[in-house]
């Protein structure tokens, strides 16, 4: 088969290469899109059905107004995360127009998803921290304690360590997803766009 391909005219080889890459890229994009949909359903579903109701209840339950403010912050943060995920989805390619336009739209979609994962610390992790800090401050009434008493609160340091661990784990996990899942797809997309634009 390889010998037959090598002995065929150059334009036939390019045509074969295009067909192979088209199938590869399309299959890869379909798998990627399913993974993004699954991630978004889980994130948005967890926010709407678990986190938001839980913190609405905390606003009702907590006697301390500082804790209530922290819970409100987390609810607003959840809506912000939902918004960010939905905006990134808007660049999803439409199957209308030329195939090369579809490829370029697909590349833009991949780049937006890459940008989302690259910046997860800034839009996903860090915005949640003030809400957690405010809520913990209210629940433990840290504003009534001296620095010496605050340093002596063991639960506080365990929470801090947990937040740091989650931040590092989330960052590394998303860096790996970009390296293994998105960058190879963008590279294939560039190859195919370059082939399609050849006269």
N, C-alpha and C positions, 0 to 999 in steps of 0.2 A: 504494500500500500504506500509506504514512504517513498520507495523507488519510483512508483507510478506518479506520485505527487511531484517529486523532484524533476522528473522528465517532462512534465506538462508545461505548456507555455506560461510565461510570467503572469499574464492577466488572469489565467485560470487559477494559478496558485493564490493570487491576491483574493480572488472570488471565494476560493475555498477557505482561506484564512478569515475573511469577513464572516462567512456563514458560521464557522466554528466559534469565533468570538461573539457573534450575535447570540447564539444559543447559550454560551457560557455566561455572558453578561446578564441575559434575561433571567436565567435560572438563579444566578447569584443575587440579582435584585429582588426577585420574588421571595427568596429565603430571608434576605435582609429586611424586607418590608413586613414579613410575617413576625419576625423577631421584634421589630419596632412596635408593631401593633400590640403584640403580647405585653411588651414592657409598658406601653401607654395604658392599656386596659388595667394592668395590675396597679400602676402608680395612681391613676385617676380613680379607679375603683376603691383602693385603700383610703385615699383622701376623702372621697365622698361618703363612703359607707362605714368607715372605721374612725379615722382621725378627727374629722370635723364633728361628727356626733359626740365623740368622746370628750373633746375640748369644749363643746357647747355645754355638755353636762357639767364639766369642771367649772365653767363660769357660774353655773347655777349652784353648784355644790360648795365651792370654796368660799369661806367666810372673809378671807383676806382680799382686799381690792387690788393689791399688787399682783397676787396670784391670778386673779381674774383678768388683769391686763395682759399677763404673760400668755394665758390661754387664748385670749382674743388675738394676740399677735400670731400665734401658731395657726389659728383658723385663717387669718388673712394670708399668711405664708402659703397655706395649702392651695388657696385660690390662685396665688401667684405661680406656683409650680404647675398647676393645671393649665394656666394661660401659656406658660413657656413651652410646654409639651405640644399644645394645640397650634401655636404659632410655627414651631419647627415642622409640623405636619403639613402646613399650608403650601410648602414648596414641593410637595409630592408631585411627580410628573403626570401630565395628562396624555393619554394615548390618542392625541389628535395632531394633525400636522405631519411634518416629515419625520422620518426615523431619527435623523441627526438632531432635530430639535428635541425629540424625546430623550435622546442620550444626554444632551447638554442640560436639560431640566433634571434628569436623573443624577447627573454629576453635582448640580447645585444642591439637590436634596441630600445627597451623601455628605457634601461639605457642611451643610447646616447641621446635620446630625453629628458630624465630627466636632464642630464648634460647640454644640450643646454638651457633648461628653468632655471635651477639653476644658471647658469652663465650669464643670459641675461644682467645684468648690465654691465659686462665686455666686452662682444663682440657686444652688440647691442646698448646700451644706451651711455656709455662713449666714444666709438670711434666717435660718431656723434658730440659730444660737441665741440671739437676743430674747426671743420668746421663752426659750428654755431657762436662760439665766434669770429673767424677770419672774417667771413662775416659781422657780426654786427659791429665789430671794423672798418671795411672798410666803410660800409654804413654810420655809424654815425661819421666816422672820429675821433674815440676816441683817437687815437694816437696823435692827434693835441690838445687834451683838457687836462686841469689840472685835478688832482684827485677831486678837489672841483666841477668842471664842470661835471665830469663823475658821481659823486654821485647825482647830480641834475637832471640827465636824467631819468625821470620816466619810460619811455618805457623799459629801460634796466632792472629795478628792476621787472617790470611785467613779462618780458621775463624770468628772473632768477627764479621767483616764479613758472611760468608755467613749466619750465624745471624740477625743483625740484618735483613738483606735478606729472608730467608725469613719472618721474623716480620711485617715491614711488609707484604710482598706477601700473605701469608695473611690478615692483618687486613683489608686493603683489598678483597681478593677476596670475603671473606665479608660485609663491609659492603655491597658491591654486590649480592650474592646476596639479602640481606635486603631491600634497597631495591627491586630490580627483580623478584625472584621471590616473596617472601613477603608483603610489605606490600600489594601490589595484590590478592592473593588474600584476605587478611584483610578488606580494605575491601569486596570483592565479597560475602564471606561475611556481613558486617554488614548490607549492603544487603538480601540475601536473607532473613536472619533477621528483619529489621525488617518486610519485606513479608509474610513468612509469619505473623508475629504480629499483623498487622492483622486486625481483625474485619470 
